[in-house]
Every structure is written in C-alpha cells, then in structure tokens.
C-alpha cells in the first residue's frame, strides 16, 4: 500500500514543521509513504525551502507548482500527481501526531473505506478571545449524520483515488476561493457510492492565526458553511423539499437570534447563538443561489 501525502501550501513558513511531523510518522507494515508539496502561489515561492527541507528528512519529497490562489487548483494538481492507489491530504500549517497515518490506514482497512477523515484540533495562543477558546470554533471534527459519514474536510483525509467512484473526480474550481470545495467533493463521491469513515485517533494540530480570531471572520465562515450545506447536502431535490429547508432554516435562524438576544450579557453564549443564526441564514440563502463570499486566495 503506497500513500502519497499531499501538502497544499501558500506562503507559509510552517510548511517545514508540517513536513517534519509527516517524516516522524509511525508507518504501518506493508505501507510506504512519499510527500508531494503543491504550491498554490503565483510564483514557485516555496520551492527553495521545500527542497532544502527534503534533504533533511527520510521520506521522498516532490515539489510541484500549481498556481494560483485557488485551493481547488492545487488539490486537483495533487490528484493528478499521485502514483499509487491512495492519497492523503494534509495542510501546510498542521502538525500530525506520530500515529496519524497509522490510524487513518487502520480505519480504512477495518471498515473497507474509500475515504477516511481525522480530527484537526485547533491550538489557540494566549491572546485568543476567551469566548472563542471556550467554544473551540476552529477545531474540525468529522461527523456522522444518522450514523453515516456523508462528507468531510480535506485537511486530514485519506482517499482511495483508484476507487471507481473517485477516479476522475476533481474539486470544483468555482469553490476554490470561497471554501467548501472539499465538503462538496466528498458529498459527491459519497453519493456516487464511496464509503466514508472516521478515524477518531488520527489527530493533527493546527494553530489559529490572529486574523481568524474575530466574530467577523467566524460570521463569514458560518454563512458560507450554511450555503454549502444547503447546496450540497440536498442537491437537485424536489421543490417541496427545498421549500421545507428554507422555512425550517428561517425558523431556526429566528430561534437562534432570540436566544442570542436573551444571552446578550454573556459573550460566549450570545456569540454562539448569533453564529448559529448566521449558519441557518446561509442555509436559507442557498435556495436563492446567493453568490458565496471569497474567503481565501487574496493578496
């Protein structure tokens, strides 16, 4: 079993520590690893530091330049570059625990999965607002819906790219700057028949930059997440179902706004309910085909 671990990068010095954490993986018997670093900058700005790091680690490292400023472009370049049956996605600002790949592989084999997701635990600095730390908004934990894994995130994912329902699939370019391209991709392969799973112990850690520690940033992300849910969880459904989604989302939004108003003196509770309201507003807006805001890829 050969796995190409694909690290998508864009102007982050943290790529070096990410690579070192991958080089320190406990590799299961019968498994070989290689690393592909895909640089999404306009110019190949990460080439020198990646090639220098490659000389200090044991795993083979391949650098590819996949411009520019669109995460779907770089993810698709990774899909095109793999040479085995399996690909693992990893972000350039994450640190994998030593048994990360071992747990992903074990779950894929034990449950005969075509894709497996691991939790990405947020690391907050001392200056992070207490209300954000308390609710841990930035940690990404894979979820089941009625006991079934229907989608996931590509920050920590193992994918059997040779599976018939996955081979040839690509991430949507139009979602490469709004985010949610991975949610849509995994919903799509799940509907095509792929079996998805969760490796709860396949843990990696991700520091949260200061620019994402604001109510405004979280609000934009929640609204986009709501739109993504409405568009991709129930695509091409009957008009009556979408009307039901709109009405239910509007009702939930109103309830959450009311709960937020009641909680005004308590920042943690207030912001939690207002952000939930924003998510449901996004789900409601999805039926109107409102254009998603570009959150990534700026200068």
C-alpha positions in Angstrom: 0.0 0.0 0.0 1.6 3.2 -1.2 0.3 6.6 0.1 1.3 10.0 -1.4 0.8 12.6 1.3 -0.2 15.8 -0.5 0.5 19.1 1.3 -1.1 22.1 -0.2 0.8 25.3 0.6 0.5 29.0 0.1 3.2 31.3 1.5 3.5 29.6 4.9 6.9 29.1 6.6 5.0 26.5 8.8 5.3 24.0 5.8 8.7 22.9 7.2 7.3 21.8 10.6 4.4 20.1 8.8 6.9 18.1 6.7 8.9 17.1 9.8 5.8 15.9 11.5 5.0 13.7 8.5 8.5 12.4 8.4 8.1 11.3 12.0 5.1 9.1 11.3 4.9 5.5 12.6 4.5 3.7 9.3 2.3 0.5 9.4 3.8 -2.7 8.0 3.3 -3.0 4.3 2.8 0.7 3.8 5.2 3.1 2.0 4.9 6.9 2.1 6.0 9.8 -0.1 5.3 13.5 0.1 4.0 15.8 -2.6 4.1 19.5 -1.9 1.8 21.5 -4.1 2.5 25.3 -4.1 -0.5 27.5 -5.0 1.4 30.8 -5.1 1.6 32.8 -8.3 5.4 32.1 -8.4 7.1 29.0 -7.0 7.9 30.8 -3.8 8.1 27.6 -1.6 10.4 25.7 -3.9 13.7 26.5 -2.2 12.6 25.9 1.4 10.8 22.7 0.5 13.8 21.4 -1.5 16.1 22.3 1.4 13.8 20.5 3.9 13.7 17.5 1.7 17.4 17.0 2.2 16.9 16.7 5.9 14.1 14.2 6.1 13.9 10.5 5.2 10.7 10.4 3.2 10.9 11.3 -0.5 9.5 14.8 -1.3 8.3 16.0 -4.7 7.6 19.7 -5.2 5.1 20.9 -7.8 3.9 24.4 -8.7 0.1 24.7 -9.2 -0.8 28.4 -9.5 -2.6 30.4 -8.5 -4.6 31.4 -5.4 -7.3 28.7 -5.7 -7.3 25.7 -3.4 -9.2 23.6 -5.9 -6.5 24.0 -8.5 -3.8 22.8 -6.1 -5.9 19.9 -4.8 -6.6 18.8 -8.4 -2.9 19.0 -9.1 -2.3 16.6 -6.2 -4.9 14.2 -7.6 -3.0 14.3 -11.0 0.4 13.8 -9.4 -0.3 10.7 -7.2 1.4 7.5 -8.4 -0.4 5.0 -6.1 -3.9 4.0 -5.1 -4.0 6.1 -2.1 -3.6 9.9 -1.4 -3.6 11.7 2.0 -4.4 15.4 2.2 -2.6 17.5 4.8 -2.4 21.2 5.3 0.8 23.3 5.5 0.0 24.7 8.9 -0.7 21.4 10.7 1.3 19.1 12.9 0.5 15.4 12.7 0.7 13.2 15.8 3.2 10.3 15.1 0.3 7.8 14.7 -1.8 9.9 12.4 -1.3 7.9 9.2 -1.4 4.6 11.1 -4.9 5.3 12.4 -6.2 6.5 9.0 -4.9 3.3 7.4 -6.3 1.1 10.2 -9.7 2.5 9.8 -9.7 2.3 6.0 -8.8 -1.3 6.2 -11.0 -2.3 9.1 -14.1 -0.6 7.6 -13.3 -1.1 3.9 -13.5 2.7 3.4 -12.8 4.7 0.3 -12.0 7.8 2.3 -11.3 8.4 6.0 -11.1 11.6 8.0 -9.3 12.6 11.1 -9.8 15.4 13.6 -7.8 18.6 13.3 -7.5 20.2 16.8 -7.1 23.9 17.0 -4.2 25.4 19.0 -5.0 28.9 20.4 -2.5 31.4 21.5 -2.6 33.3 24.8 -4.2 36.3 23.2 -7.2 34.4 21.7 -10.6 35.7 23.0 -11.9 33.6 25.8 -15.3 33.1 24.1 -13.7 31.6 21.1 -11.5 29.3 23.1 -14.4 28.2 25.2 -16.5 27.1 22.2 -13.4 25.9 20.2 -14.9 27.1 16.9 -11.8 26.3 14.9 -11.4 22.6 15.7 -12.6 20.4 12.9 -14.1 17.0 14.0 -15.6 14.7 11.3 -19.3 14.0 11.9 -21.9 11.3 11.2 -25.4 12.0 10.0 -27.8 9.3 11.3 -24.7 7.1 11.8 -23.4 7.6 8.3 -20.4 9.7 7.2 -21.6 11.7 4.2 -18.8 14.3 3.8 -15.6 15.6 5.4 -12.7 18.0 5.2 -9.5 17.6 3.3 -7.2 19.0 6.0 -6.8 15.4 7.3 -8.1 12.8 4.8 -7.0 9.5 3.3 -8.6 8.8 -0.1 -8.5 5.6 -2.3 -8.1 7.5 -5.5 -8.3 4.3 -7.6 -11.9 3.6 -6.4 -14.3 3.6 -9.4 -16.5 6.2 -7.8 -13.5 8.5 -7.1 -11.2 8.1 -10.1 -11.5 11.1 -12.4 -13.4 13.2 -9.8 -12.0 16.7 -9.3 -12.6 19.7 -6.9 -14.8 22.4 -8.3 -12.7 25.5 -9.4 -15.6 27.9 -8.6 -15.4 26.9 -4.9 -11.6 27.2 -4.8 -11.7 30.7 -3.2 -14.9 30.6 -1.2 -14.1 27.4 0.6 -16.3 24.4 0.9 -14.7 22.7 -2.1 -13.8 19.6 0.0 -17.3 19.4 1.5 -18.8 19.4 -1.9 -16.3 16.9 -3.3 -16.9 14.3 -0.5 -20.6 14.7 -0.7 -20.3 14.0 -4.4 -18.2 10.8 -4.1 -20.5 9.6 -1.3 -23.5 9.9 -3.5 -21.6 8.0 -6.2 -21.2 5.1 -3.8 -17.9 5.8 -1.9 -17.8 4.6 1.7 -16.5 7.3 4.1 -15.2 6.7 7.6 -13.8 8.5 10.6 -10.5 7.7 12.4 -11.1 9.4 15.8 -7.5 8.9 16.9 -5.9 10.2 13.7 -5.2 13.6 15.2 -3.3 16.6 13.9 -3.0 20.1 15.4 -3.4 23.5 13.8 -2.5 26.9 15.2 -5.2 29.5 14.6 -3.8 32.8 13.1 -4.9 36.1 14.7 -6.9 37.1 11.6 -9.4 34.3 12.2 -10.0 35.1 15.9 -12.8 37.6 15.3 -16.5 37.5 15.2 -16.5 38.9 11.7 -14.3 36.1 10.3 -16.4 33.4 12.0 -19.6 35.0 10.8 -18.4 34.9 7.2 -17.3 31.3 7.5 -20.6 30.2 9.2 -22.6 31.9 6.5 -20.6 30.2 3.8 -20.9 26.9 5.6 -24.7 27.3 5.7 -24.8 28.0 2.0 -22.6 24.9 1.3 -24.9 22.7 3.5 -28.0 23.9 1.7 -26.4 23.5 -1.8 -24.6 20.2 -1.3 -26.5 18.3 1.4 -29.7 18.4 -0.6 -28.7 19.0 -4.3 -31.3 18.7 -7.0 -34.0 17.8 -4.6 -37.7 18.3 -5.2 -39.0 21.9 -4.9 -41.1 20.9 -1.9 -38.1 19.7 -0.1 -36.2 22.9 -0.8 -39.1 25.0 0.4 -39.2 23.0 3.6 -35.4 23.6 4.0 -35.9 27.3 3.5 -38.8 27.6 6.0 -37.1 25.3 8.6 -33.8 27.3 8.3 -35.6 30.6 8.6 -37.4 29.3 11.8 -34.1 28.1 13.3 -32.4 31.4 12.5 -35.2 33.3 14.3 -35.0 31.0 17.3 -31.2 31.4 17.5 -31.4 35.2 17.2 -33.9 35.2 20.1 -31.6 33.0 22.2 -28.7 35.4 21.4 -30.8 38.4 22.5 -31.6 36.7 25.8 -27.9 36.0 26.2 -26.6 39.5 25.5 -24.8 39.9 28.8 -22.9 36.7 28.3 -20.4 36.9 25.3 -19.8 33.1 24.9 -23.5 32.2 24.8 -24.5 35.3 22.9 -22.0 34.8 20.1 -22.7 31.1 19.9 -26.3 31.7 19.2 -25.8 34.6 16.8 -23.3 32.4 14.8 -25.8 29.6 14.7 -28.3 32.1 13.4 -25.8 33.1 10.7 -25.3 29.4 9.7 -29.1 28.9 9.3 -29.4 32.2 7.4 -26.8 30.8 5.0 -28.7 27.6 4.6 -31.8 29.6 3.9 -29.9 31.8 1.4 -28.7 28.7 -0.5 -32.1 28.3 -2.0 -31.8 31.8 -3.5 -28.4 30.9 -5.1 -26.7 33.8 -3.4 -23.0 34.1 -4.5 -20.6 32.8 -1.9 -18.1 35.3 -0.5 -14.4 34.6 -1.3 -12.6 33.9 2.0 -9.3 32.7 0.6 -6.7 33.5 -2.1 -6.4 37.2 -1.5 -3.2 39.2 -1.8 
